[in-house]
Amino acid sequence: MQDHHFSPRLHESTAPFSHFVKHGDTGYTAGIIGQRADDGSLVSEDVKTQCEAMMENLGTLLSDLHLEFSNILRTTIYLVDYADFELINSVYGSYFEKPFPVRTTVQVAALPLGAKVQIDTVLALP
């Protein structure tokens, strides 16, 4: 059975998607960017600030679901400029402890709203 969740503490997009879907003992998040909860705009043009907000938004969603970063099994990081990898990696790394989730990082042509970084995750559910 599936269970869908749209966080009231994140921006309410008009696009047809859920922030999170539970299927069995696994959860999946939608792509999350560094946007403001109130109006959905990007928090900044700065990639580090966007990455920090992205991770905080992920933390907000996890908190809604009574989950933690330690529940994350896998992440995919999308970035528009691989030159930002080390900066993004340092912000990302500050949210996790060993053992780290598996991760794939890919460079893409564009992200929603002109974001510079996006994350989605797969989680183990209690």
Secondary structure in CASP SS format (residue, H / E / C, confidence):
PFRMAT SS
TARGET T0000
AUTHOR 0000-0000-0000
METHOD secondary structure of the structure
MODEL  1
M C 1.00
Q E 1.00
D E 1.00
H E 1.00
H E 1.00
F C 1.00
S C 1.00
P C 1.00
R C 1.00
L C 1.00
H C 1.00
E C 1.00
S C 1.00
T C 1.00
A C 1.00
P C 1.00
F C 1.00
S C 1.00
H C 1.00
F E 1.00
V E 1.00
K E 1.00
H E 1.00
G C 1.00
D C 1.00
T E 1.00
G E 1.00
Y E 1.00
T E 1.00
A C 1.00
G C 1.00
I E 1.00
I C 1.00
G C 1.00
Q E 1.00
R C 1.00
A C 1.00
D C 1.00
D C 1.00
G C 1.00
S C 1.00
L E 1.00
V C 1.00
S C 1.00
E C 1.00
D C 1.00
V H 1.00
K H 1.00
T H 1.00
Q H 1.00
C H 1.00
E H 1.00
A H 1.00
M H 1.00
M H 1.00
E H 1.00
N H 1.00
L H 1.00
G H 1.00
T H 1.00
L H 1.00
L H 1.00
S H 1.00
D H 1.00
L C 1.00
H C 1.00
L C 1.00
E C 1.00
F H 1.00
S H 1.00
N H 1.00
I E 1.00
L E 1.00
R E 1.00
T E 1.00
T E 1.00
I E 1.00
Y E 1.00
L E 1.00
V C 1.00
D C 1.00
Y H 1.00
A H 1.00
D H 1.00
F H 1.00
E H 1.00
L H 1.00
I H 1.00
N H 1.00
S H 1.00
V H 1.00
Y H 1.00
G H 1.00
S C 1.00
Y C 1.00
F C 1.00
E C 1.00
K C 1.00
P C 1.00
F C 1.00
P C 1.00
V E 1.00
R E 1.00
T E 1.00
T E 1.00
V E 1.00
Q E 1.00
V C 1.00
A C 1.00
A C 1.00
L C 1.00
P H 1.00
L H 1.00
G H 1.00
A C 1.00
K C 1.00
V E 1.00
Q E 1.00
I E 1.00
D E 1.00
T E 1.00
V E 1.00
L E 1.00
A E 1.00
L C 1.00
P C 1.00
END
